[in-house]
Amino acid sequence: MSAPPGKRSRPAGNRTASKSDIGSTDNSSVPSNPLAELSIGRRTWSRRYIESRVKRIRFGSTEWLMLDDSDPDKLAAAVVAAETYASADDTLEDDLRREIEGLRAGFKREEDAAYQRQAAEHRARYGNPAVRKSFQQRRAEQLAAAEPKPDDSTGGPVSWNGGAS
C-alpha cells in the first residue's frame, strides 16, 4: 500500500505499540524498563533478607553498634535503612507532585480568601455595585458635592498679619 501524495509512510519496523498491543500476550513489542526491573529485584531481595532475620535493630542505634560486624542482624539493619532510602527515591516524583499540588491548592485557597476579604472591604467602602443609581441620583450627588461649604473661602484678599492688610 503506497502513501498518498505529500504523506510519508512509516516503515513497519519502526511501529510503536498501540493500545490493542498492550493487552496482547506478545510482550516483544513492549519495551522493558531496566530501572523498574532493578527496583523490583532490589525490593524482593531486601524483603527476603530482612524477613529472614529475627532481631529488629535500628540502624545506628547503640544496640546496632554493639553487634559484631559479621552479625547478619547488623547487616539487616543496614539493609532496612538502605531500602528506606531507595524506596523514597522510587516514589520521589509522585511525592513531589503531591507536595506541589498541596502547596498550589493552599496558595489558591489563601488567594481566594484574600480576594473575598478585599471584595467585602470594597463593598463596605463603596456600596454594593449591583445596586445601580439612576442618572438623576448620580447628578444630584455631583451637584450637592459641588455646592459651597460653610468653611469654604469666599475669595478676596487674605490677611496674613492677624487682620492688618
DSSP file (Angstrom, degrees, kcal/mol; ACC not computed):
  #  RESIDUE AA STRUCTURE BP1 BP2  ACC     N-H-->O    O-->H-N    N-H-->O    O-->H-N    TCO  KAPPA ALPHA  PHI   PSI    X-CA   Y-CA   Z-CA
    1    1 A M              0   0    0      0, 0.0     2,-0.2     0, 0.0     0, 0.0   0.000 360.0 360.0 360.0 127.8    0.0    0.0    0.0
    2    2 A S        -     0   0    0      1,-0.1     6,-0.1     6,-0.0     0, 0.0  -0.640 360.0-109.8 -97.4 155.5    1.5    3.3   -1.0
    3    3 A A        -     0   0    0     -2,-0.2     3,-0.1     1,-0.1     6,-0.1  -0.493  37.9-100.4 -80.5 149.9    1.1    6.6    0.9
    4    4 A P    >   -     0   0    0      0, 0.0     3,-2.1     0, 0.0    -1,-0.1  -0.259  56.6 -76.1 -63.3 158.4   -1.0    9.4   -0.5
    5    5 A P  T 3  S+     0   0    0      0, 0.0     3,-0.1     0, 0.0     0, 0.0  -0.287 121.3  20.2 -57.7 138.3    0.9   12.3   -2.2
    6    6 A G  T 3  S+     0   0    0      1,-0.2     2,-0.4    -3,-0.1    -3,-0.0   0.274 107.2  96.3  86.9 -11.7    2.5   14.6    0.3
    7    7 A K    <   -     0   0    0     -3,-2.1     2,-0.4    -4,-0.0    -1,-0.2  -0.913  63.1-146.3-113.3 138.3    2.4   12.0    3.1
    8    8 A R        -     0   0    0     -2,-0.4     2,-0.2    -3,-0.1    -6,-0.0  -0.848  16.5-132.6-101.5 138.3    5.3    9.7    4.0
    9    9 A S        -     0   0    0     -2,-0.4    -6,-0.0    -6,-0.1    -7,-0.0  -0.589  18.7-118.4 -88.2 152.8    4.5    6.2    5.2
   10   10 A R        -     0   0    0     -2,-0.2     5,-0.1     1,-0.1     2,-0.1  -0.718  29.0-114.1 -88.1 135.3    6.1    4.7    8.3
   11   11 A P    >   -     0   0    0      0, 0.0     3,-1.2     0, 0.0    -1,-0.1  -0.416  24.3-122.0 -65.4 147.2    8.3    1.6    7.9
   12   12 A A  G >  S+     0   0    0      1,-0.3     3,-1.1     2,-0.2    -2,-0.0   0.778 107.9  62.1 -63.5 -28.2    6.8   -1.4    9.6
   13   13 A G  G 3  S+     0   0    0      1,-0.2    -1,-0.3     0, 0.0    -3,-0.0   0.744 100.1  53.1 -71.6 -22.8    9.9   -1.9   11.7
   14   14 A N  G <  S+     0   0    0     -3,-1.2    -1,-0.2     2,-0.0    -2,-0.2   0.175  78.1 136.7 -97.6  17.2    9.5    1.4   13.5
   15   15 A R    <   -     0   0    0     -3,-1.1     2,-0.2    -5,-0.1    -3,-0.0  -0.414  47.1-138.3 -69.1 135.8    5.9    0.9   14.6
   16   16 A T        -     0   0    0     -2,-0.1     2,-0.2     1,-0.1    14,-0.1  -0.578  31.4 -89.3 -90.6 159.2    5.1    1.9   18.1
   17   17 A A        -     0   0    0     12,-0.2     2,-0.2    -2,-0.2    -1,-0.1  -0.470  43.3-152.3 -69.7 132.4    2.9   -0.2   20.4
   18   18 A S    >>  -     0   0    0     -2,-0.2     4,-1.1     1,-0.1     3,-0.6  -0.465  32.2 -97.7 -96.0 174.5   -0.8    0.6   20.1
   19   19 A K  H 3> S+     0   0    0      1,-0.2     4,-0.8     2,-0.2     3,-0.3   0.845 124.9  54.8 -62.0 -33.6   -3.5    0.2   22.8
   20   20 A S  H 34 S+     0   0    0      1,-0.2     4,-0.3     2,-0.2    -1,-0.2   0.807 104.8  54.7 -70.6 -26.8   -4.6   -3.1   21.3
   21   21 A D  H X4 S+     0   0    0     -3,-0.6     3,-0.9     1,-0.2    -1,-0.2   0.784  95.9  67.0 -74.1 -26.8   -1.0   -4.4   21.5
   22   22 A I  H 3< S+     0   0    0     -4,-1.1    -1,-0.2    -3,-0.3    -2,-0.2   0.888 102.2  44.9 -65.1 -39.5   -0.7   -3.6   25.3
   23   23 A G  T 3< S+     0   0    0     -4,-0.8    -1,-0.3    -3,-0.1    -2,-0.2   0.525  94.0 104.4 -81.9  -4.7   -3.3   -6.3   26.2
   24   24 A S  S <  S-     0   0    0     -3,-0.9    -3,-0.0    -4,-0.3    -4,-0.0  -0.293  76.8-125.4 -76.9 163.1   -1.8   -8.9   23.9
   25   25 A T  S    S+     0   0    0      2,-0.0     2,-1.0     1,-0.0    -1,-0.1   0.635  87.2  94.1 -82.7 -14.5    0.3  -11.8   25.2
   26   26 A D    >   +     0   0    0      1,-0.2     3,-0.5    -5,-0.1    -2,-0.2  -0.702  48.9 176.0 -80.9 105.6    3.2  -11.0   22.9
   27   27 A N  T 3   +     0   0    0     -2,-1.0     3,-0.4     1,-0.2    -1,-0.2   0.304  54.8  96.2 -93.1   8.5    5.5   -8.8   25.0
   28   28 A S  T 3  S+     0   0    0      1,-0.2    -1,-0.2     3,-0.0    -2,-0.0   0.798  85.7  47.7 -70.3 -26.4    8.2   -8.5   22.4
   29   29 A S  S <  S+     0   0    0     -3,-0.5   -12,-0.2    -8,-0.1    -1,-0.2   0.640  93.5  87.2 -88.4 -13.8    6.9   -5.1   21.2
   30   30 A V  S    S-     0   0    0     -3,-0.4     2,-0.1    -4,-0.1   -14,-0.0  -0.763  82.2-129.7 -87.6 119.1    6.5   -3.7   24.8
   31   31 A P        -     0   0    0      0, 0.0     2,-0.2     0, 0.0    -2,-0.1  -0.398  19.2-129.2 -69.2 143.4    9.8   -2.1   25.8
   32   32 A S        -     0   0    0     -2,-0.1     3,-0.1     4,-0.0     0, 0.0  -0.604   8.7-134.2 -89.4 153.9   11.1   -3.1   29.2
   33   33 A N     >  -     0   0    0     -2,-0.2     4,-2.2     1,-0.2     3,-0.2  -0.905  13.0-165.9-108.2 104.3   12.2   -0.6   31.8
   34   34 A P  H  > S+     0   0    0      0, 0.0     4,-2.4     0, 0.0     5,-0.2   0.845  88.0  54.7 -62.0 -33.5   15.5   -1.7   33.3
   35   35 A L  H  > S+     0   0    0      2,-0.2     4,-2.3     1,-0.2     5,-0.1   0.905 108.9  47.8 -67.0 -39.6   15.3    0.7   36.2
   36   36 A A  H  > S+     0   0    0     -3,-0.2     4,-2.4     2,-0.2    -1,-0.2   0.905 111.8  50.5 -65.8 -40.5   11.9   -0.7   37.2
   37   37 A E  H  X S+     0   0    0     -4,-2.2     4,-2.4     2,-0.2    -2,-0.2   0.904 111.0  48.4 -64.1 -40.6   13.2   -4.3   36.9
   38   38 A L  H  X S+     0   0    0     -4,-2.4     4,-2.9     2,-0.2    -2,-0.2   0.909 111.0  51.4 -64.1 -41.1   16.2   -3.4   39.1
   39   39 A S  H  X S+     0   0    0     -4,-2.3     4,-2.6     2,-0.2    -2,-0.2   0.917 111.0  47.1 -62.4 -43.8   13.9   -1.8   41.6
   40   40 A I  H  X S+     0   0    0     -4,-2.4     4,-2.4     2,-0.2    -1,-0.2   0.919 114.0  47.9 -64.9 -43.6   11.7   -4.8   41.8
   41   41 A G  H  X S+     0   0    0     -4,-2.4     4,-2.5     2,-0.2     5,-0.2   0.911 112.0  49.5 -62.8 -43.0   14.7   -7.1   42.1
   42   42 A R  H  X S+     0   0    0     -4,-2.9     4,-2.7     1,-0.2     5,-0.2   0.935 112.7  46.8 -61.6 -47.3   16.2   -4.9   44.8
   43   43 A R  H  X S+     0   0    0     -4,-2.6     4,-2.4     2,-0.2     5,-0.2   0.897 112.4  50.3 -63.5 -40.6   13.0   -4.8   46.8
   44   44 A T  H  X S+     0   0    0     -4,-2.4     4,-2.3     2,-0.2    -2,-0.2   0.945 113.6  44.3 -63.3 -48.9   12.5   -8.6   46.5
   45   45 A W  H  X S+     0   0    0     -4,-2.5     4,-2.5     1,-0.2    -2,-0.2   0.940 115.5  47.0 -61.6 -48.0   16.0   -9.4   47.7
   46   46 A S  H  X S+     0   0    0     -4,-2.7     4,-2.9    -5,-0.2     5,-0.2   0.888 111.7  51.0 -65.1 -38.2   15.9   -6.9   50.6
   47   47 A R  H  X S+     0   0    0     -4,-2.4     4,-2.6    -5,-0.2    -1,-0.2   0.936 111.8  47.3 -63.4 -46.0   12.5   -8.1   51.7
   48   48 A R  H  X S+     0   0    0     -4,-2.3     4,-1.1    -5,-0.2    -2,-0.2   0.918 115.0  46.2 -60.4 -43.6   13.6  -11.7   51.8
   49   49 A Y  H  < S+     0   0    0     -4,-2.5     4,-0.5     2,-0.2     3,-0.3   0.923 114.4  46.6 -66.7 -44.7   16.8  -10.8   53.6
   50   50 A I  H >< S+     0   0    0     -4,-2.9     3,-1.2     1,-0.2    -2,-0.2   0.908 111.0  51.8 -66.2 -41.8   15.0   -8.6   56.2
   51   51 A E  H 3< S+     0   0    0     -4,-2.6    -1,-0.2     1,-0.3    -2,-0.2   0.731 101.1  62.8 -69.3 -20.7   12.3  -11.1   56.9
   52   52 A S  T 3< S+     0   0    0     -4,-1.1     2,-0.3    -3,-0.3    -1,-0.3   0.655  88.9  86.9 -77.4 -14.5   14.8  -13.9   57.5
   53   53 A R    <   -     0   0    0     -3,-1.2    20,-0.0    -4,-0.5    -3,-0.0  -0.648  60.1-162.1 -88.9 142.9   16.2  -12.0   60.5
   54   54 A V  S    S+     0   0    0     -2,-0.3     2,-0.2     2,-0.0    -1,-0.1   0.881  71.9  68.7 -88.4 -45.6   14.7  -12.5   63.9
   55   55 A K        -     0   0    0      1,-0.0     2,-0.7     2,-0.0    -2,-0.0  -0.540  67.2-153.7 -79.1 139.3   16.0   -9.4   65.7
   56   56 A R        +     0   0    0     -2,-0.2     2,-0.4     2,-0.0    17,-0.0  -0.920  23.9 173.2-112.9 104.8   14.8   -6.0   64.6
   57   57 A I        -     0   0    0     -2,-0.7     2,-0.4    16,-0.3     3,-0.0  -0.901  32.4-120.1-116.0 140.1   17.5   -3.4   65.3
   58   58 A R    >   -     0   0    0     -2,-0.4     3,-1.9     1,-0.1     6,-0.4  -0.638  35.8-109.2 -80.5 132.0   17.5    0.2   64.4
   59   59 A F  T 3  S+     0   0    0     -2,-0.4     3,-0.1    18,-0.4    -1,-0.1  -0.378 101.7  13.5 -61.2 130.0   20.4    1.2   62.1
   60   60 A G  T 3  S+     0   0    0      1,-0.3    -1,-0.3    -2,-0.1    -2,-0.0   0.368  95.0 132.2  86.5  -4.1   22.9    3.4   64.0
   61   61 A S  S <> S-     0   0    0     -3,-1.9     4,-2.3     1,-0.1    -1,-0.3  -0.215  73.4-105.8 -73.2 169.8   21.5    2.7   67.5
   62   62 A T  H  > S+     0   0    0      1,-0.2     4,-1.8     2,-0.2     5,-0.1   0.907 123.0  52.8 -61.8 -42.3   23.6    1.7   70.5
   63   63 A E  H  > S+     0   0    0      1,-0.2     4,-0.7     2,-0.2    -1,-0.2   0.888 109.2  49.8 -61.2 -38.9   22.4   -1.9   70.2
   64   64 A W  H >4 S+     0   0    0     -6,-0.4     3,-0.8     1,-0.2    -1,-0.2   0.906 109.3  51.3 -65.8 -42.2   23.5   -1.9   66.5
   65   65 A L  H 3< S+     0   0    0     -4,-2.3    -1,-0.2     1,-0.2    -2,-0.2   0.827 105.5  56.8 -64.5 -31.2   26.9   -0.5   67.3
   66   66 A M  H 3< S+     0   0    0     -4,-1.8    -1,-0.2    -5,-0.2    -2,-0.2   0.685  88.7  96.3 -75.5 -18.0   27.4   -3.2   70.0
   67   67 A L  S << S-     0   0    0     -3,-0.8     2,-0.1    -4,-0.7    -3,-0.0  -0.365  85.9-103.4 -71.7 152.0   26.9   -6.0   67.4
   68   68 A D    >   -     0   0    0      1,-0.1     3,-1.8    -2,-0.1     6,-0.2  -0.452  28.7-119.0 -69.9 147.7   29.8   -7.7   65.8
   69   69 A D  T 3  S+     0   0    0      1,-0.3    -1,-0.1    -2,-0.1     6,-0.1   0.753 113.9  55.1 -63.0 -23.2   30.4   -6.6   62.2
   70   70 A S  T 3  S+     0   0    0      4,-0.1    -1,-0.3     5,-0.0    -2,-0.0   0.493  79.7 115.6 -88.2  -2.4   29.8  -10.2   60.9
   71   71 A D    X>  -     0   0    0     -3,-1.8     4,-1.4     1,-0.2     3,-0.7  -0.517  63.0-144.5 -69.8 127.1   26.4  -10.4   62.6
   72   72 A P  H 3> S+     0   0    0      0, 0.0     4,-2.3     0, 0.0    -1,-0.2   0.783  98.7  61.3 -64.4 -26.0   23.7  -10.8   60.0
   73   73 A D  H 3> S+     0   0    0      2,-0.2     4,-1.9     1,-0.2   -16,-0.3   0.835 100.8  53.6 -68.6 -31.1   21.3   -8.7   62.1
   74   74 A K  H <> S+     0   0    0     -3,-0.7     4,-1.6    -6,-0.2    -1,-0.2   0.923 111.5  44.9 -66.7 -43.7   23.7   -5.7   61.8
   75   75 A L  H  X S+     0   0    0     -4,-1.4     4,-2.4     1,-0.2    -2,-0.2   0.882 109.5  56.3 -66.4 -37.5   23.6   -6.1   58.0
   76   76 A A  H  X S+     0   0    0     -4,-2.3     4,-2.4     1,-0.2    -2,-0.2   0.891 105.5  51.1 -62.0 -39.5   19.8   -6.5   58.1
   77   77 A A  H  X S+     0   0    0     -4,-1.9     4,-2.1     2,-0.2   -18,-0.4   0.892 110.8  48.7 -64.1 -38.8   19.5   -3.1   59.9
   78   78 A A  H  X S+     0   0    0     -4,-1.6     4,-2.6     2,-0.2    -2,-0.2   0.876 110.2  51.4 -67.5 -36.8   21.7   -1.5   57.2
   79   79 A V  H  X S+     0   0    0     -4,-2.4     4,-3.0     2,-0.2     5,-0.2   0.898 108.1  52.1 -66.3 -40.2   19.6   -3.1   54.5
   80   80 A V  H  X S+     0   0    0     -4,-2.4     4,-2.3     2,-0.2    -2,-0.2   0.935 112.2  45.7 -60.4 -46.0   16.4   -1.7   56.1
   81   81 A A  H  X S+     0   0    0     -4,-2.1     4,-2.1     2,-0.2    -2,-0.2   0.916 114.7  47.5 -63.3 -43.4   18.0    1.8   56.2
   82   82 A A  H  X S+     0   0    0     -4,-2.6     4,-2.9     1,-0.2    -2,-0.2   0.902 112.1  49.6 -65.8 -40.4   19.2    1.4   52.6
   83   83 A E  H  X S+     0   0    0     -4,-3.0     4,-3.0     2,-0.2     5,-0.2   0.881 108.8  52.8 -67.1 -37.2   15.8    0.1   51.4
   84   84 A T  H  X S+     0   0    0     -4,-2.3     4,-1.4    -5,-0.2    -1,-0.2   0.935 113.3  43.9 -60.8 -45.9   14.0    3.0   53.1
   85   85 A Y  H  X S+     0   0    0     -4,-2.1     4,-1.2     2,-0.2    -2,-0.2   0.921 116.4  46.5 -63.8 -45.5   16.3    5.5   51.3
   86   86 A A  H  X S+     0   0    0     -4,-2.9     4,-1.6     1,-0.2    -2,-0.2   0.881 110.0  51.9 -68.9 -38.8   16.0    3.7   48.0
   87   87 A S  H  X S+     0   0    0     -4,-3.0     4,-1.4     1,-0.2    -1,-0.2   0.821 104.3  57.8 -70.3 -28.1   12.2    3.3   48.1
   88   88 A A  H  < S+     0   0    0     -4,-1.4    -1,-0.2    -5,-0.2    -2,-0.2   0.876 106.5  50.0 -64.2 -35.4   11.9    7.0   48.8
   89   89 A D  H >< S+     0   0    0     -4,-1.2     3,-0.8     1,-0.2     4,-0.4   0.843 104.4  58.6 -69.5 -33.4   13.8    7.5   45.6
   90   90 A D  H 3< S+     0   0    0     -4,-1.6    -1,-0.2     1,-0.2     3,-0.2   0.858 116.9  32.3 -63.4 -34.8   11.3    5.2   43.8
   91   91 A T  T 3X S+     0   0    0     -4,-1.4     4,-2.8     1,-0.1    -1,-0.2   0.239  86.9 110.0-106.4  12.0    8.4    7.4   44.7
   92   92 A L  H <> S+     0   0    0     -3,-0.8     4,-2.9     1,-0.2     5,-0.3   0.904  76.9  50.3 -57.9 -46.2   10.1   10.7   44.7
   93   93 A E  H  > S+     0   0    0     -4,-0.4     4,-2.3     1,-0.2    -1,-0.2   0.928 114.6  43.6 -60.8 -46.1    8.4   12.0   41.5
   94   94 A D  H  > S+     0   0    0      2,-0.2     4,-2.5     1,-0.2    -1,-0.2   0.898 113.9  51.4 -66.0 -39.8    4.9   11.2   42.9
   95   95 A D  H  X S+     0   0    0     -4,-2.8     4,-2.3     2,-0.2    -2,-0.2   0.928 112.2  45.8 -62.9 -45.0    5.8   12.6   46.3
   96   96 A L  H  X S+     0   0    0     -4,-2.9     4,-2.8    -5,-0.2     5,-0.2   0.894 111.3  52.8 -65.0 -39.7    7.0   15.8   44.9
   97   97 A R  H  X S+     0   0    0     -4,-2.3     4,-2.5    -5,-0.3    -2,-0.2   0.929 111.1  46.6 -61.3 -45.0    3.9   16.1   42.6
   98   98 A R  H  X S+     0   0    0     -4,-2.5     4,-2.4     2,-0.2    -2,-0.2   0.903 112.8  50.2 -63.6 -40.3    1.6   15.6   45.6
   99   99 A E  H  X S+     0   0    0     -4,-2.3     4,-2.5     2,-0.2    -2,-0.2   0.923 111.7  47.0 -64.2 -44.0    3.6   18.2   47.6
  100  100 A I  H  X S+     0   0    0     -4,-2.8     4,-2.8     2,-0.2    -2,-0.2   0.911 112.0  50.6 -64.7 -42.0    3.5   20.8   44.8
  101  101 A E  H  X S+     0   0    0     -4,-2.5     4,-2.6    -5,-0.2    -1,-0.2   0.901 111.1  49.3 -62.6 -39.7   -0.3   20.2   44.3
  102  102 A G  H  X S+     0   0    0     -4,-2.4     4,-2.4     2,-0.2    -2,-0.2   0.918 112.8  46.4 -64.5 -43.8   -0.8   20.6   48.0
  103  103 A L  H  X S+     0   0    0     -4,-2.5     4,-2.6     2,-0.2    -2,-0.2   0.909 113.2  49.7 -64.4 -41.6    1.2   23.9   48.1
  104  104 A R  H  X S+     0   0    0     -4,-2.8     4,-2.6     2,-0.2    -2,-0.2   0.915 111.6  48.3 -63.0 -43.2   -0.6   25.1   45.0
  105  105 A A  H  X S+     0   0    0     -4,-2.6     4,-2.5     2,-0.2    -2,-0.2   0.903 112.2  49.4 -64.7 -41.0   -4.0   24.3   46.5
  106  106 A G  H  X S+     0   0    0     -4,-2.4     4,-2.3     2,-0.2    -2,-0.2   0.913 111.7  48.5 -63.8 -42.6   -3.1   26.1   49.7
  107  107 A F  H  X S+     0   0    0     -4,-2.6     4,-2.7     2,-0.2    -2,-0.2   0.917 111.7  49.8 -62.4 -42.8   -1.9   29.1   47.8
  108  108 A K  H  X S+     0   0    0     -4,-2.6     4,-2.7     2,-0.2    -2,-0.2   0.905 109.6  51.0 -64.2 -41.4   -5.1   29.2   45.8
  109  109 A R  H  X S+     0   0    0     -4,-2.5     4,-2.4     2,-0.2    -1,-0.2   0.929 113.0  45.7 -60.9 -44.2   -7.2   28.9   49.0
  110  110 A E  H  X S+     0   0    0     -4,-2.3     4,-2.5     2,-0.2    -2,-0.2   0.891 112.5  50.7 -65.8 -39.1   -5.3   31.9   50.5
  111  111 A E  H  X S+     0   0    0     -4,-2.7     4,-2.2     2,-0.2    -2,-0.2   0.914 111.7  47.8 -64.2 -42.4   -5.6   33.9   47.3
  112  112 A D  H  X S+     0   0    0     -4,-2.7     4,-2.4     2,-0.2    -2,-0.2   0.901 111.9  49.6 -64.6 -41.1   -9.3   33.2   47.2
  113  113 A A  H  X S+     0   0    0     -4,-2.4     4,-2.5     2,-0.2    -2,-0.2   0.908 110.6  50.2 -64.6 -41.3   -9.7   34.2   50.8
  114  114 A A  H  X S+     0   0    0     -4,-2.5     4,-2.5     2,-0.2    -2,-0.2   0.900 110.7  50.1 -63.3 -40.2   -7.7   37.4   50.2
  115  115 A Y  H  X S+     0   0    0     -4,-2.2     4,-2.8     2,-0.2    -2,-0.2   0.923 110.1  49.9 -63.5 -43.5   -9.9   38.2   47.2
  116  116 A Q  H  X S+     0   0    0     -4,-2.4     4,-2.3     2,-0.2    -2,-0.2   0.912 112.0  48.1 -62.6 -42.1  -13.1   37.7   49.3
  117  117 A R  H  X S+     0   0    0     -4,-2.5     4,-2.4     2,-0.2    -1,-0.2   0.925 113.0  48.2 -62.1 -44.3  -11.8   40.0   52.1
  118  118 A Q  H  X S+     0   0    0     -4,-2.5     4,-2.3     1,-0.2    -2,-0.2   0.897 111.7  49.3 -65.4 -40.4  -10.8   42.6   49.5
  119  119 A A  H  X S+     0   0    0     -4,-2.8     4,-2.6     2,-0.2    -1,-0.2   0.899 111.1  49.9 -65.1 -40.3  -14.2   42.4   47.8
  120  120 A A  H  X S+     0   0    0     -4,-2.3     4,-2.4     2,-0.2    -2,-0.2   0.913 111.5  48.6 -65.0 -41.7  -16.0   42.7   51.2
  121  121 A E  H  X S+     0   0    0     -4,-2.4     4,-2.1     2,-0.2    -2,-0.2   0.905 111.6  50.3 -63.0 -40.9  -13.9   45.7   52.1
  122  122 A H  H  X S+     0   0    0     -4,-2.3     4,-3.2     2,-0.2     5,-0.4   0.925 111.3  47.5 -63.7 -44.8  -14.7   47.3   48.8
  123  123 A R  H  X S+     0   0    0     -4,-2.6     4,-1.9     1,-0.2    -1,-0.2   0.894 112.2  50.5 -63.4 -39.0  -18.4   46.7   49.1
  124  124 A A  H  < S+     0   0    0     -4,-2.4    -1,-0.2    -5,-0.2    -2,-0.2   0.867 117.8  39.4 -66.5 -34.8  -18.3   48.2   52.7
  125  125 A R  H  < S+     0   0    0     -4,-2.1    -2,-0.2    -5,-0.2    -1,-0.2   0.891 132.1  20.9 -82.1 -40.9  -16.5   51.3   51.5
  126  126 A Y  H  < S-     0   0    0     -4,-3.2    -3,-0.2     1,-0.3    -2,-0.2   0.437 105.6-115.8-113.1  -0.5  -18.2   52.0   48.2
  127  127 A G     <  -     0   0    0     -4,-1.9    -1,-0.3    -5,-0.4    -2,-0.1  -0.201  52.3 -40.3  89.6 173.7  -21.5   50.2   48.5
  128  128 A N    >   -     0   0    0      1,-0.2     3,-1.2    -4,-0.1    -5,-0.0  -0.647  44.8-154.3 -79.3 120.3  -22.9   47.3   46.5
  129  129 A P  T 3  S+     0   0    0      0, 0.0    -1,-0.2     0, 0.0    -2,-0.0   0.671  90.6  69.2 -70.4 -13.9  -22.1   47.6   42.8
  130  130 A A  T 3  S+     0   0    0      1,-0.1     2,-0.9     2,-0.1    -2,-0.0   0.774  85.4  75.1 -73.8 -24.1  -25.1   45.5   41.9
  131  131 A V  S <  S-     0   0    0     -3,-1.2     2,-0.4     0, 0.0    -1,-0.1  -0.791  76.0-161.8 -90.6 106.0  -27.4   48.4   43.1
  132  132 A R        -     0   0    0     -2,-0.9     2,-0.3     1,-0.0    -2,-0.1  -0.730   8.4-138.2 -93.2 134.6  -27.2   51.0   40.3
  133  133 A K        -     0   0    0     -2,-0.4    -1,-0.0     1,-0.1     2,-0.0  -0.612  25.1-110.7 -86.6 149.9  -28.2   54.6   40.9
  134  134 A S     >  -     0   0    0     -2,-0.3     4,-2.3     1,-0.1     5,-0.2  -0.278  28.9-106.9 -72.7 165.7  -30.2   56.4   38.3
  135  135 A F  H  > S+     0   0    0      1,-0.2     4,-2.7     2,-0.2     5,-0.2   0.890 120.7  54.1 -60.9 -39.8  -28.6   59.2   36.3
  136  136 A Q  H  > S+     0   0    0      2,-0.2     4,-2.3     1,-0.2    -1,-0.2   0.898 108.7  48.4 -63.8 -39.8  -30.7   61.8   38.3
  137  137 A Q  H  > S+     0   0    0      2,-0.2     4,-2.0     1,-0.2    -1,-0.2   0.929 113.3  46.7 -66.2 -44.0  -29.5   60.4   41.6
  138  138 A R  H  X S+     0   0    0     -4,-2.3     4,-2.0     1,-0.2    -2,-0.2   0.915 113.6  48.4 -64.2 -41.7  -25.8   60.5   40.5
  139  139 A R  H  X S+     0   0    0     -4,-2.7     4,-2.5     1,-0.2    -1,-0.2   0.882 109.4  52.6 -66.8 -37.7  -26.2   64.0   39.1
  140  140 A A  H  X S+     0   0    0     -4,-2.3     4,-2.3    -5,-0.2    -1,-0.2   0.894 109.4  49.8 -64.2 -39.3  -27.9   65.3   42.3
  141  141 A E  H  X S+     0   0    0     -4,-2.0     4,-1.9     2,-0.2    -2,-0.2   0.884 110.7  50.2 -66.0 -38.1  -24.9   63.8   44.3
  142  142 A Q  H  X S+     0   0    0     -4,-2.0     4,-1.3     2,-0.2    -2,-0.2   0.928 112.4  46.0 -64.8 -45.0  -22.5   65.6   42.0
  143  143 A L  H  X S+     0   0    0     -4,-2.5     4,-0.9     1,-0.2    -2,-0.2   0.887 112.0  51.3 -66.4 -38.6  -24.3   68.9   42.3
  144  144 A A  H  < S+     0   0    0     -4,-2.3     3,-0.5     1,-0.2    -1,-0.2   0.880 109.7  50.4 -65.5 -36.7  -24.5   68.6   46.1
  145  145 A A  H  < S+     0   0    0     -4,-1.9    -1,-0.2     1,-0.2    -2,-0.2   0.780 109.3  52.0 -70.5 -26.1  -20.8   67.9   46.3
  146  146 A A  H  < S+     0   0    0     -4,-1.3    -1,-0.2    -3,-0.1    -2,-0.2   0.609  85.8 105.5 -87.1 -13.1  -20.0   71.0   44.2
  147  147 A E  S  < S-     0   0    0     -4,-0.9     2,-0.0    -3,-0.5    -3,-0.0  -0.333  84.7 -93.9 -66.3 149.2  -22.1   73.4   46.4
  148  148 A P        -     0   0    0      0, 0.0    -1,-0.1     0, 0.0    -2,-0.1  -0.341  37.9-138.9 -64.9 144.5  -20.1   75.7   48.6
  149  149 A K    >   -     0   0    0     -3,-0.1     3,-1.8     1,-0.1    -4,-0.0  -0.656  23.5-109.4 -99.5 158.8  -19.5   74.5   52.2
  150  150 A P  T 3  S+     0   0    0      0, 0.0    -1,-0.1     0, 0.0     0, 0.0   0.823 118.6  47.3 -60.0 -30.9  -19.7   76.8   55.2
  151  151 A D  T 3  S+     0   0    0      2,-0.1     2,-0.1     3,-0.0     3,-0.0   0.352  86.6 116.4 -94.8   7.7  -15.9   76.7   55.8
  152  152 A D  S <  S-     0   0    0     -3,-1.8     2,-0.2     1,-0.1     0, 0.0  -0.436  74.2-105.9 -71.7 149.5  -15.1   77.4   52.1
  153  153 A S        -     0   0    0      1,-0.1     3,-0.1    -2,-0.1    -1,-0.1  -0.541  17.6-148.9 -74.3 140.6  -13.2   80.6   51.3
  154  154 A T        -     0   0    0      1,-0.3     2,-0.1    -2,-0.2    -1,-0.1   0.501  45.2-115.8 -87.1  -4.7  -15.4   83.3   49.7
  155  155 A G        +     0   0    0      1,-0.1    -1,-0.3     2,-0.0     0, 0.0  -0.399  66.4 101.1  97.6-177.9  -12.4   84.7   47.8
  156  156 A G  S    S-     0   0    0     -2,-0.1    -1,-0.1    -3,-0.1     2,-0.0  -0.342  78.8 -21.0  92.6-176.2  -10.7   88.1   48.0
  157  157 A P        -     0   0    0      0, 0.0     2,-0.5     0, 0.0    -2,-0.0  -0.315  60.0-135.6 -68.9 148.3   -7.6   89.1   49.7
  158  158 A V        -     0   0    0      7,-0.0     2,-0.6    -2,-0.0    -2,-0.1  -0.886  10.9-136.0-105.8 133.4   -6.2   87.0   52.5
  159  159 A S        +     0   0    0     -2,-0.5     3,-0.3     1,-0.1     6,-0.1  -0.793  24.5 174.9 -91.3 123.0   -4.9   88.7   55.7
  160  160 A W        +     0   0    0     -2,-0.6    -1,-0.1     4,-0.4     5,-0.1   0.641  68.9  59.8-100.9 -18.5   -1.6   87.2   56.9
  161  161 A N  B >  S-A  164   0A   0      3,-0.7     3,-0.9     1,-0.0    -1,-0.2  -0.254 124.6 -78.7-110.5  45.6   -0.8   89.5   59.8
  162  162 A G  T 3  S-     0   0    0     -3,-0.3     3,-0.1     1,-0.2    -2,-0.1   0.839 101.4 -35.9  69.3  33.5   -3.8   89.0   62.1
  163  163 A G  T 3  S+     0   0    0      1,-0.3     2,-0.4     2,-0.0    -1,-0.2   0.152 106.8 118.1 108.8 -18.7   -6.2   91.2   60.3
  164  164 A A  B <    A  161   0A   0     -3,-0.9    -3,-0.7     1,-0.1    -4,-0.4  -0.700 360.0 360.0 -84.3 129.4   -3.9   94.0   59.1
  165  165 A S              0   0    0     -2,-0.4    -1,-0.1    -6,-0.1    -7,-0.0   0.431 360.0 360.0 -95.8 360.0   -3.8   94.3   55.3
